[in-house]
Amino acid sequence: MAENFFTTITEDDKRTNVLSTISSPVWSGGTATLTAFYTGSVQSGSSGDYYYDVYDKVGSDTTRVVQFAVAYGHIEGSGSLSTTAGNNPTKAIYGQFRNICIRNAATNTRFDFNANGDGTTYKAADVFVVNVNRARYREKIDPGNWELRLTKGANTLRLIDDSGATADSSIKASQRVFNIVSGSISAGATSINTTVIAQSATNGSFGYFYPELGIIVLNAYALNQNALAITLTRSTATNNNTAYELVSAISTGAYFQARREEQIKSSHYFCRVRSDEYNYSQNPTYYTGDNAELINPTFIQDPKAYITTVGLYNKNNELLAVAKLSQPLLKSRDREAVIKVRLDF
């Protein structure tokens, strides 16, 4: 009844650093689409001067999690919720995202919402920013797989990126940039509308989408000139709450669908179980009596066992990982098996 306790995995039975790309819903709990949005009153009195965190559940729900943040930035500090001396939140927001998103931010001091890439330009003084929580998008938001609906009054604007209409995106290291256009991902690229008023030299495009940063930068003036007519209060003399204009439009639109995309590294180990191995069990129910006799006498000549777990050990016989089979695997001298264990990193 001699049995091997360990089987050596040779180099031929390993495949390491296997890259694969997976796509999954962005929002908490594997939710593909957010239809309800909540902010916090405590935040509005502190960080709310700069941005609003948007949650998936009401404030009384202790399981609620931040999904994304909404901010408004103005190059001169207009439209801030708080305008005390030396405090220009919207100016700080504009400068922060300009430095993160714009190439050569030292010389390009404004977001340049080029319309259709034909040389026309609109250098924006103010922007809205939707910044998806890092834990939600992880590596990047999947281009072509998000849609945000903004509603004010009877007007609704559906925003997507134009990655489905062009294979040409601007590249800066791993940072890609796509135009934001009106359309719907449910109908694919055929619903992309690039002829609306916001795609003009006067108003600029709707904005830019940075998938690796999880950032959507919206041209505030384009949203104002669109039928949506988002209100822009540009004043440094009084307290304004311009950022909440977009929060309200998102909440009323009640639709933000997005998926994330990430690459994972996997190692595959092929655990080979020969016919003469692992046919007995160490489970106490397998034996009886003080002499550890087999409960089923037929197992003396024809032993059988069920494999439920595979353990991976190092050279010092220290357990490193455990894999569970989806269902017990019958093992006998008439049956061999190859069990593939995959470790993701």
Sequence and secondary structure as in RCSB ss.txt:
>XXXX:A:sequence
MAENFFTTITEDDKRTNVLSTISSPVWSGGTATLTAFYTGSVQSGSSGDYYYDVYDKVGSDTTRVVQFAVAYGHI
EGSGSLSTTAGNNPTKAIYGQFRNICIRNAATNTRFDFNANGDGTTYKAADVFVVNVNRARYREKIDPGNWELRL
TKGANTLRLIDDSGATADSSIKASQRVFNIVSGSISAGATSINTTVIAQSATNGSFGYFYPELGIIVLNAYALNQ
NALAITLTRSTATNNNTAYELVSAISTGAYFQARREEQIKSSHYFCRVRSDEYNYSQNPTYYTGDNAELINPTFI
QDPKAYITTVGLYNKNNELLAVAKLSQPLLKSRDREAVIKVRLDF
>XXXX:A:secstr
    S     GGGEEEEEEEEEEEE BGGGBSEE   B  HHHHTTGGGTEEEEESS TT TT  EEEEEEEEET
T TT S   TT  HHHHHHHHHHHHHSTTTTT  SEE  STTSS   EESEEEEEEE HHHHTTEEEEEEEEEEE
EETTEEEEEEESTTT S  EEETTEEEEEEEE  TTSGGGG B  STTSBTTTB SEEEETTTTEEEEEHHHHHH
STT       SSS   THHHHHHHHHHHT EEEEEEEEEEEEEEEEEE TTSS S   GGGEETTTTEESSGGGG
TS EEEEEEEEEE TT  EEEEEEEEEEEEEETT  EEEEEEEE 
